[in-house]
């Protein structure tokens, strides 16, 4: 019954920026941590960033100092600000509970493509 709707992806050149948005519905939001995940073709889904219910953040090493996760509990929304994008960041980006992604089904995700 939980719905996860990701948006904000697109095509950017290396070094560009995007801001992803995740809106959660069908469940309470403010009491649990949330995360962003990504999956590239032929690879497993991987955790990108986590924000706790208290606002503490953790990042995968490959995005540290480039990405920033935030949340707005009043809007049931999680954001991922992505700067200095690299071609290897190309993937479908998903949101879910974090660091344990227990919500089902996963959302459709939003495609991020970084290419020159």
Helices and strands as residue ranges (DSSP letters): E 3-7, E 10-12, E 18-25, E 34-39, E 46-51, E 57-59, G 61-63, E 67-72, G 73-75, E 77-82, G 87-89, E 91-97, E 110-114
